[in-house]
Amino acid sequence: MDQLFPVIFVVGLIAFILIKQIKHVTDNLDEKGDTNSFDKYAKFSVAIQNHIRAIKLDIDSSKKIENPRYILKNQEDEEDLIEELSDYLRKLVFFETLLAKKKTSDEIEGELFDILSKLDSFIKNNCEDGEKLADELRDNLMQEYERNDNV
């Protein structure tokens, strides 16, 4: 009976250490998972930004581009539309910052979806062959997202 107390104490101590170690390992896994999803969203954000910059370059009449893909229906709105695209770029840069890590995946995906929806409408409403160009952009971005998701 005298030896029962030390055995129970040692078992309790080992259980406590195991619980702490398991918690430590699972916390590390959670952090690594969050970093991977953060990196995925940051890379996807960069891909979207590259497409928006290409659109801006095409619709900016001060830049003489041969064979632009994106041509505005109404050139009078050019300055406002370029500013709108710049706003999208500013919003997307956020996803590359450390502040984005504080948001959940659902929040980030919701904000990205909002920007992409607005960009889709922008192209459809303001560009010649907007429907076709918006479909192509959606396909390209889907491929980018899947490529980043598999990495």
Order of alpha helices (4+ residues) and beta strands (2+ residues): alpha-alpha-alpha-alpha
